Amino acid sequence: MRIRRVIITQEASFANIDALQQHPNVKKYWRAPKHYVLFEFYHPVYDYIYDNDPAISNVAWQDPSIKLQAAQAVEQERALLAPLYRHVGNPSNAGLLLVPSRTAMYYFLGDAKGRIQWPFLGRSADWETSDVIRIVGQMPAINQSRIEELRLVLRCWEESMRGFGEPIHLDDVAFYNSRFTVVSRFTGECGDATMLLFMLLTESRYLICLDAAGFFLLDDISTPFNEIGGSSKIPQ
């Protein structure tokens, strides 16, 4: 099975954002709140080099013709993001955060490397394929302004998903101690939508005072927040 390559970045990263939706290598395109874009970039060579069976992908990388196609795919993707790569210089400077999963690799790209303070991120195994997720966040303390800002982000996310033709249903947000939790139900697999929410929560992190965010299966009560992002230990 192919592992999808999904990119989240700002609108300013693109040479021609209006043409993105019609680009032959773009399989999914969401123009999201806060001037963010989520899209899946696809090339036929990905069926080989991004197979989730390492035996298949390793063999593919030994084929010179596959290597050539992979290099062409990289160039085609970078052409879409020409302003970003021109601005950062070294292409590795565009990578802000990578969130791996069994079925997708989520690449957060931009020109703010080292300047974004990501919340810690926790997630259940195979969370991205579920259609029901428990969203959990941790703050140093909960007050009314943080609650209102969180509700604003969730409402913005919910409205945008409806606009993408993939409506979600959010239960009421519950607050206890320094954490909030809300159950979200999706019309399909939740991975792309939850990673978009993670970006929106990060964008509003200082208003919410968010230390950590997690996306967990309903019966998962043991997985901790992992050390992806963050700057200090989160008590479990």
C-alpha atoms as a printed R data frame, in Angstrom:
    type eleno elety resid chain resno       x      y       z
1   ATOM     1    CA   MET     A     1   0.000  0.000   0.000
2   ATOM     2    CA   ARG     A     2   1.326  3.440  -0.907
3   ATOM     3    CA   ILE     A     3   2.087  5.920   1.844
4   ATOM     4    CA   ARG     A     4   0.545  9.267   0.880
5   ATOM     5    CA   ARG     A     5   2.649 12.442   0.815
6   ATOM     6    CA   VAL     A     6   0.558 15.243   2.350
7   ATOM     7    CA   ILE     A     7   1.903 18.779   2.656
8   ATOM     8    CA   ILE     A     8   0.656 21.609   4.873
9   ATOM     9    CA   THR     A     9   2.057 25.058   4.176
10  ATOM    10    CA   GLN     A    10   1.056 28.688   3.742
11  ATOM    11    CA   GLU     A    11  -0.487 30.178   0.621
12  ATOM    12    CA   ALA     A    12   2.594 32.347   0.091
13  ATOM    13    CA   SER     A    13   4.635 29.189  -0.575
14  ATOM    14    CA   PHE     A    14   3.125 28.718  -4.037
15  ATOM    15    CA   ALA     A    15   4.094 30.118  -7.398
16  ATOM    16    CA   ASN     A    16   0.465 30.002  -8.584
17  ATOM    17    CA   ILE     A    17  -1.984 28.924  -5.932
18  ATOM    18    CA   ASP     A    18  -5.004 29.413  -8.202
19  ATOM    19    CA   ALA     A    19  -3.675 26.715 -10.558
20  ATOM    20    CA   LEU     A    20  -2.917 24.248  -7.782
21  ATOM    21    CA   GLN     A    21  -6.326 22.598  -7.824
22  ATOM    22    CA   GLN     A    22  -5.949 21.714 -11.521
23  ATOM    23    CA   HIS     A    23  -2.357 20.493 -11.285
24  ATOM    24    CA   PRO     A    24  -2.074 16.858 -12.491
25  ATOM    25    CA   ASN     A    25   0.086 15.841  -9.514
26  ATOM    26    CA   VAL     A    26  -2.229 17.282  -6.861
27  ATOM    27    CA   LYS     A    27  -4.737 14.690  -5.641
28  ATOM    28    CA   LYS     A    28  -6.263 16.683  -2.788
29  ATOM    29    CA   TYR     A    29  -6.429 20.440  -2.245
30  ATOM    30    CA   TRP     A    30  -7.817 22.248   0.775
31  ATOM    31    CA   ARG     A    31  -7.470 26.003   1.020
32  ATOM    32    CA   ALA     A    32  -7.719 26.325   4.753
33  ATOM    33    CA   PRO     A    33  -8.178 29.076   7.365
34  ATOM    34    CA   LYS     A    34  -5.258 31.271   8.466
35  ATOM    35    CA   HIS     A    35  -3.918 31.212   4.863
36  ATOM    36    CA   TYR     A    36  -2.865 27.570   5.056
37  ATOM    37    CA   VAL     A    37  -3.120 24.961   2.329
38  ATOM    38    CA   LEU     A    38  -3.198 21.188   2.673
39  ATOM    39    CA   PHE     A    39  -2.554 19.153  -0.445
40  ATOM    40    CA   GLU     A    40  -1.483 15.664  -1.426
41  ATOM    41    CA   PHE     A    41   1.280 15.569  -4.011
42  ATOM    42    CA   TYR     A    42   1.311 12.388  -6.081
43  ATOM    43    CA   HIS     A    43   3.603 10.960  -8.738
44  ATOM    44    CA   PRO     A    44   3.317  7.420 -10.194
45  ATOM    45    CA   VAL     A    45   6.794  6.592  -8.892
46  ATOM    46    CA   TYR     A    46   5.430  6.962  -5.353
47  ATOM    47    CA   ASP     A    47   3.599  3.656  -5.828
48  ATOM    48    CA   TYR     A    48   7.040  2.057  -5.583
49  ATOM    49    CA   ILE     A    49   9.255  4.217  -3.407
50  ATOM    50    CA   TYR     A    50   6.557  5.002  -0.819
51  ATOM    51    CA   ASP     A    51   5.167  1.508  -0.417
52  ATOM    52    CA   ASN     A    52   4.717  0.803   3.302
53  ATOM    53    CA   ASP     A    53   6.440 -2.556   2.796
54  ATOM    54    CA   PRO     A    54  10.160 -1.696   3.156
55  ATOM    55    CA   ALA     A    55  11.107 -4.709   1.038
56  ATOM    56    CA   ILE     A    56   9.255 -3.218  -1.945
57  ATOM    57    CA   SER     A    57  10.472  0.349  -1.470
58  ATOM    58    CA   ASN     A    58  14.097 -0.709  -0.909
59  ATOM    59    CA   VAL     A    59  14.140 -2.734  -4.117
60  ATOM    60    CA   ALA     A    60  12.581  0.176  -6.015
61  ATOM    61    CA   TRP     A    61  15.350  2.546  -4.907
62  ATOM    62    CA   GLN     A    62  17.934  0.242  -6.504
63  ATOM    63    CA   ASP     A    63  16.410  0.768  -9.957
64  ATOM    64    CA   PRO     A    64  18.124  3.657 -11.839
65  ATOM    65    CA   SER     A    65  14.958  4.478 -13.762
66  ATOM    66    CA   ILE     A    66  13.001  4.704 -10.500
67  ATOM    67    CA   LYS     A    67  15.652  7.008  -9.034
68  ATOM    68    CA   LEU     A    68  15.370  9.251 -12.083
69  ATOM    69    CA   GLN     A    69  11.583  9.408 -11.798
70  ATOM    70    CA   ALA     A    70  11.869 10.156  -8.075
71  ATOM    71    CA   ALA     A    71  14.215 13.062  -8.823
72  ATOM    72    CA   GLN     A    72  11.740 14.359 -11.411
73  ATOM    73    CA   ALA     A    73   8.926 14.129  -8.844
74  ATOM    74    CA   VAL     A    74  10.970 16.194  -6.393
75  ATOM    75    CA   GLU     A    75  11.567 18.854  -9.028
76  ATOM    76    CA   GLN     A    76   7.889 18.983  -9.952
77  ATOM    77    CA   GLU     A    77   6.874 19.427  -6.329
78  ATOM    78    CA   ARG     A    78   9.486 22.111  -5.735
79  ATOM    79    CA   ALA     A    79   8.343 23.952  -8.844
80  ATOM    80    CA   LEU     A    80   4.915 24.321  -7.224
81  ATOM    81    CA   LEU     A    81   6.592 25.693  -4.097
82  ATOM    82    CA   ALA     A    82   9.188 27.797  -5.910
83  ATOM    83    CA   PRO     A    83   8.735 30.978  -3.794
84  ATOM    84    CA   LEU     A    84   9.241 28.994  -0.582
85  ATOM    85    CA   TYR     A    85  12.393 27.217  -1.742
86  ATOM    86    CA   ARG     A    86  13.785 30.398  -3.235
87  ATOM    87    CA   HIS     A    87  13.284 32.137   0.109
88  ATOM    88    CA   VAL     A    88  14.795 29.429   2.346
89  ATOM    89    CA   GLY     A    89  17.737 28.618   0.078
90  ATOM    90    CA   ASN     A    90  18.673 25.135   1.286
91  ATOM    91    CA   PRO     A    91  15.604 22.900   0.660
92  ATOM    92    CA   SER     A    92  16.076 21.229   4.046
93  ATOM    93    CA   ASN     A    93  15.289 24.575   5.677
94  ATOM    94    CA   ALA     A    94  11.705 24.304   4.423
95  ATOM    95    CA   GLY     A    95  10.945 21.302   6.615
96  ATOM    96    CA   LEU     A    96   9.279 22.502   9.817
97  ATOM    97    CA   LEU     A    97   7.840 19.253  11.137
98  ATOM    98    CA   LEU     A    98   7.288 15.698   9.923
99  ATOM    99    CA   VAL     A    99   4.476 13.581  11.367
100 ATOM   100    CA   PRO     A   100   4.683  9.976  10.165
101 ATOM   101    CA   SER     A   101   1.863  7.479  10.156
102 ATOM   102    CA   ARG     A   102   1.187  4.083   8.641
103 ATOM   103    CA   THR     A   103  -0.719  5.437   5.642
104 ATOM   104    CA   ALA     A   104   0.549  9.023   5.237
105 ATOM   105    CA   MET     A   105   3.547 11.232   5.875
106 ATOM   106    CA   TYR     A   106   2.558 14.742   6.905
107 ATOM   107    CA   TYR     A   107   5.078 17.410   5.906
108 ATOM   108    CA   PHE     A   108   4.688 20.838   7.489
109 ATOM   109    CA   LEU     A   109   6.659 23.209   5.255
110 ATOM   110    CA   GLY     A   110   7.468 26.900   5.592
111 ATOM   111    CA   ASP     A   111  10.111 29.538   6.145
112 ATOM   112    CA   ALA     A   112   9.913 29.645   9.963
113 ATOM   113    CA   LYS     A   113  12.272 26.804  10.817
114 ATOM   114    CA   GLY     A   114  13.383 27.100  14.425
115 ATOM   115    CA   ARG     A   115  10.831 29.813  15.150
116 ATOM   116    CA   ILE     A   116   7.623 27.806  15.497
117 ATOM   117    CA   GLN     A   117   7.239 26.313  18.956
118 ATOM   118    CA   TRP     A   118   5.158 23.256  18.260
119 ATOM   119    CA   PRO     A   119   2.938 21.762  20.953
120 ATOM   120    CA   PHE     A   120   3.811 18.228  21.964
121 ATOM   121    CA   LEU     A   121   1.868 15.827  19.770
122 ATOM   122    CA   GLY     A   122   0.399 12.512  20.841
123 ATOM   123    CA   ARG     A   123  -1.559 10.039  18.738
124 ATOM   124    CA   SER     A   124  -2.783  6.481  18.878
125 ATOM   125    CA   ALA     A   125  -1.376  3.897  16.505
126 ATOM   126    CA   ASP     A   126  -3.267  4.093  13.194
127 ATOM   127    CA   TRP     A   127  -5.183  7.125  14.441
128 ATOM   128    CA   GLU     A   128  -5.253  8.566  10.931
129 ATOM   129    CA   THR     A   129  -7.509  5.809   9.550
130 ATOM   130    CA   SER     A   130 -10.233  6.166  12.188
131 ATOM   131    CA   ASP     A   131 -13.481  8.070  11.663
132 ATOM   132    CA   VAL     A   132 -13.903  8.835  15.391
133 ATOM   133    CA   ILE     A   133 -11.175 10.543  17.398
134 ATOM   134    CA   ARG     A   134 -10.805 11.913  20.897
135 ATOM   135    CA   ILE     A   135  -9.002 15.255  20.665
136 ATOM   136    CA   VAL     A   136  -7.108 16.167  23.825
137 ATOM   137    CA   GLY     A   137  -5.139 19.292  24.683
138 ATOM   138    CA   GLN     A   138  -3.181 20.475  27.674
139 ATOM   139    CA   MET     A   139  -2.723 24.023  28.942
140 ATOM   140    CA   PRO     A   140  -0.857 25.302  32.004
141 ATOM   141    CA   ALA     A   141  -4.196 26.580  33.276
142 ATOM   142    CA   ILE     A   142  -7.697 27.074  31.919
143 ATOM   143    CA   ASN     A   143  -9.418 30.449  31.933
144 ATOM   144    CA   GLN     A   144 -12.291 32.012  30.025
145 ATOM   145    CA   SER     A   145 -10.197 33.736  27.355
146 ATOM   146    CA   ARG     A   146  -8.384 30.494  26.511
147 ATOM   147    CA   ILE     A   147 -11.679 28.608  26.378
148 ATOM   148    CA   GLU     A   148 -13.130 31.180  23.977
149 ATOM   149    CA   GLU     A   149 -10.062 31.075  21.735
150 ATOM   150    CA   LEU     A   150 -10.118 27.280  21.648
151 ATOM   151    CA   ARG     A   151 -13.809 27.256  20.741
152 ATOM   152    CA   LEU     A   152 -13.070 29.766  17.965
153 ATOM   153    CA   VAL     A   153 -10.363 27.526  16.483
154 ATOM   154    CA   LEU     A   154 -12.599 24.456  16.648
155 ATOM   155    CA   ARG     A   155 -15.487 26.319  15.051
156 ATOM   156    CA   CYS     A   156 -13.234 27.651  12.283
157 ATOM   157    CA   TRP     A   157 -11.936 24.126  11.637
158 ATOM   158    CA   GLU     A   158 -15.453 22.649  11.646
159 ATOM   159    CA   GLU     A   159 -16.726 25.244   9.170
160 ATOM   160    CA   SER     A   160 -13.763 24.763   6.859
161 ATOM   161    CA   MET     A   161 -14.243 20.982   6.806
162 ATOM   162    CA   ARG     A   162 -17.865 21.511   5.862
163 ATOM   163    CA   GLY     A   163 -16.671 23.732   3.024
164 ATOM   164    CA   PHE     A   164 -14.363 20.951   1.807
165 ATOM   165    CA   GLY     A   165 -17.354 18.614   1.557
166 ATOM   166    CA   GLU     A   166 -16.166 16.541   4.524
167 ATOM   167    CA   PRO     A   167 -18.339 17.686   7.433
168 ATOM   168    CA   ILE     A   168 -17.454 16.641  10.953
169 ATOM   169    CA   HIS     A   169 -19.458 16.427  14.141
170 ATOM   170    CA   LEU     A   170 -17.948 17.747  17.359
171 ATOM   171    CA   ASP     A   171 -19.300 16.816  20.770
172 ATOM   172    CA   ASP     A   172 -19.236 19.455  23.495
173 ATOM   173    CA   VAL     A   173 -15.754 20.321  24.735
174 ATOM   174    CA   ALA     A   174 -15.088 19.116  28.276
175 ATOM   175    CA   PHE     A   175 -12.550 20.792  30.552
176 ATOM   176    CA   TYR     A   176 -10.924 19.209  33.573
177 ATOM   177    CA   ASN     A   177  -7.876 20.312  35.530
178 ATOM   178    CA   SER     A   178  -5.552 21.695  32.851
179 ATOM   179    CA   ARG     A   179  -6.868 19.647  29.921
180 ATOM   180    CA   PHE     A   180  -9.684 19.747  27.429
181 ATOM   181    CA   THR     A   181 -11.157 16.876  25.465
182 ATOM   182    CA   VAL     A   182 -13.670 16.665  22.636
183 ATOM   183    CA   VAL     A   183 -14.828 13.712  20.545
184 ATOM   184    CA   SER     A   184 -14.937 14.329  16.799
185 ATOM   185    CA   ARG     A   185 -16.707 12.167  14.226
186 ATOM   186    CA   PHE     A   186 -15.724 12.262  10.560
187 ATOM   187    CA   THR     A   187 -17.258 11.109   7.295
188 ATOM   188    CA   GLY     A   188 -14.082  9.161   6.459
189 ATOM   189    CA   GLU     A   189 -10.518  8.777   7.639
190 ATOM   190    CA   CYS     A   190  -9.535 11.616   9.926
191 ATOM   191    CA   GLY     A   191  -5.776 11.974   9.321
192 ATOM   192    CA   ASP     A   192  -5.756 14.980   7.001
193 ATOM   193    CA   ALA     A   193  -8.402 16.839   8.983
194 ATOM   194    CA   THR     A   194  -6.669 16.298  12.324
195 ATOM   195    CA   MET     A   195  -3.300 17.434  10.986
196 ATOM   196    CA   LEU     A   196  -4.959 20.581   9.681
197 ATOM   197    CA   LEU     A   197  -6.416 21.138  13.151
198 ATOM   198    CA   PHE     A   198  -2.974 20.616  14.671
199 ATOM   199    CA   MET     A   199  -1.636 23.409  12.452
200 ATOM   200    CA   LEU     A   200  -4.508 25.737  13.398
201 ATOM   201    CA   LEU     A   201  -4.018 24.991  17.094
202 ATOM   202    CA   THR     A   202  -0.308 25.702  16.717
203 ATOM   203    CA   GLU     A   203  -1.093 28.969  14.941
204 ATOM   204    CA   SER     A   204  -3.189 30.006  17.961
205 ATOM   205    CA   ARG     A   205  -0.956 28.359  20.527
206 ATOM   206    CA   TYR     A   206  -0.050 31.482  22.459
207 ATOM   207    CA   LEU     A   207  -3.654 32.622  22.749
208 ATOM   208    CA   ILE     A   208  -4.749 29.188  23.927
209 ATOM   209    CA   CYS     A   209  -1.502 28.587  25.854
210 ATOM   210    CA   LEU     A   210  -1.423 25.072  24.413
211 ATOM   211    CA   ASP     A   211   1.389 22.825  25.657
212 ATOM   212    CA   ALA     A   212   0.270 19.600  23.998
213 ATOM   213    CA   ALA     A   213  -2.343 18.200  21.627
214 ATOM   214    CA   GLY     A   214  -3.311 14.603  20.972
215 ATOM   215    CA   PHE     A   215  -5.532 12.573  18.662
216 ATOM   216    CA   PHE     A   216  -6.533  9.281  20.240
217 ATOM   217    CA   LEU     A   217  -8.838  6.352  19.550
218 ATOM   218    CA   LEU     A   218 -11.771  6.238  21.941
219 ATOM   219    CA   ASP     A   219 -10.531  3.138  23.748
220 ATOM   220    CA   ASP     A   220  -6.942  4.392  24.009
221 ATOM   221    CA   ILE     A   221  -6.349  5.778  27.488
222 ATOM   222    CA   SER     A   222  -2.661  4.912  27.799
223 ATOM   223    CA   THR     A   223  -0.827  6.571  24.901
224 ATOM   224    CA   PRO     A   224   1.090  9.647  26.130
225 ATOM   225    CA   PHE     A   225   1.842 12.853  24.336
226 ATOM   226    CA   ASN     A   226   4.948 12.072  22.301
227 ATOM   227    CA   GLU     A   227   7.969 14.281  21.958
228 ATOM   228    CA   ILE     A   228   7.170 15.650  18.540
229 ATOM   229    CA   GLY     A   229   7.455 19.379  18.911
230 ATOM   230    CA   GLY     A   230   7.270 20.998  22.321
231 ATOM   231    CA   SER     A   231   9.942 22.442  24.544
232 ATOM   232    CA   SER     A   232   9.375 20.824  27.937
233 ATOM   233    CA   LYS     A   233   8.105 17.610  29.468
234 ATOM   234    CA   ILE     A   234   4.345 17.226  29.653
235 ATOM   235    CA   PRO     A   235   3.093 15.449  32.801
236 ATOM   236    CA   GLN     A   236   0.940 12.433  32.004
